[in-house]
Amino acid sequence: MSIQSVFYLLGIYLCLINLATLAAFAWDKHCARNGMWRVPERTLLGMALVGGTIGAVVAQHSLRHKTRKEPFRTQLYLIAGLHIVALGALAFPAVQDAALSIVQSMG
């Protein structure tokens, strides 16, 4: 698998997980307003952790949902910070080489 294919698939995955995360937040907001069973916070945070951070933060602010709820808010921002650090680490050639090596060993 070429590196271009990996980036293409990663881009598709990130778009889908962020859309799904945003939809989960919107559904949870709908359920909260209508007294229905809610989406567990663990699920919302898990979706953010596996790549849906942007969708989670956008949904949180645009829907005004879970903006004051602690410790949820802090946990979401810790996940976002972790993702920022991981992306920042990719700026270093040694980390790039290690990541490329992992991708190449996959196929």
C-alpha positions in Angstrom: 0.0 0.0 0.0 1.4 3.3 -1.0 1.7 6.2 1.4 -0.7 8.2 -0.8 -3.3 5.4 -0.3 -2.8 5.5 3.5 -3.3 9.3 3.6 -6.3 9.0 1.4 -7.9 6.3 3.6 -7.0 8.2 6.7 -8.6 11.3 5.3 -11.8 9.4 4.6 -11.8 7.8 8.0 -11.3 11.2 9.8 -14.1 12.8 7.8 -16.5 9.9 8.6 -15.6 9.7 12.3 -16.0 13.5 12.8 -19.4 13.5 11.0 -20.5 10.5 13.1 -19.3 12.2 16.3 -21.1 15.4 15.4 -24.2 13.4 14.7 -23.9 11.6 18.0 -23.7 14.9 19.9 -26.7 16.2 17.9 -28.7 13.0 18.8 -27.7 13.3 22.4 -28.9 16.9 22.5 -32.2 15.9 20.9 -32.6 13.1 23.4 -31.8 15.5 26.3 -34.5 18.0 25.1 -37.1 15.3 24.7 -36.5 13.2 27.8 -35.3 10.2 25.9 -32.4 7.8 26.6 -29.1 9.6 26.2 -25.9 8.7 24.4 -23.5 7.7 27.2 -20.7 10.2 27.8 -18.2 7.4 27.5 -19.4 6.8 23.9 -19.1 10.5 23.0 -15.6 10.7 24.5 -14.6 7.4 22.9 -15.6 8.7 19.5 -13.5 11.9 20.1 -10.6 9.7 21.2 -10.5 7.6 18.0 -10.4 10.7 15.8 -13.7 12.6 16.2 -12.2 15.5 18.2 -13.0 18.2 15.7 -16.6 17.0 15.3 -17.0 16.8 19.1 -15.7 20.3 19.7 -17.6 21.8 16.8 -20.8 20.1 18.0 -20.2 21.1 21.6 -20.0 24.7 20.7 -22.5 25.0 17.8 -25.1 23.0 19.6 -24.2 24.5 23.0 -24.2 20.9 24.3 -22.1 19.8 27.3 -20.2 23.0 27.4 -20.4 23.3 31.2 -20.7 19.6 32.2 -17.7 18.5 34.2 -15.6 16.4 34.1 -16.8 15.8 30.5 -15.6 19.1 29.2 -12.1 18.7 30.8 -11.8 15.2 29.4 -12.8 16.3 25.9 -10.2 19.0 26.0 -7.5 16.6 27.3 -8.3 14.3 24.3 -8.0 17.4 22.0 -4.7 18.3 23.6 -3.4 14.7 23.1 -4.3 14.9 19.4 -2.5 18.3 19.1 0.6 16.9 20.7 0.5 13.8 18.5 0.2 16.0 15.4 3.0 18.2 16.6 5.2 15.2 17.2 4.8 14.4 13.5 6.8 17.5 12.7 9.9 15.8 13.9 11.8 13.7 11.3 12.4 10.8 13.7 8.7 10.5 14.5 7.9 10.7 10.8 10.3 7.9 10.1 8.9 5.8 12.8 5.3 6.4 11.6 6.3 5.7 8.0 8.0 2.5 9.1 4.8 1.4 10.9 2.6 2.1 7.9 5.0 0.3 5.5 5.0 -2.8 7.8 1.2 -3.0 7.5 1.3 -4.0 3.9 
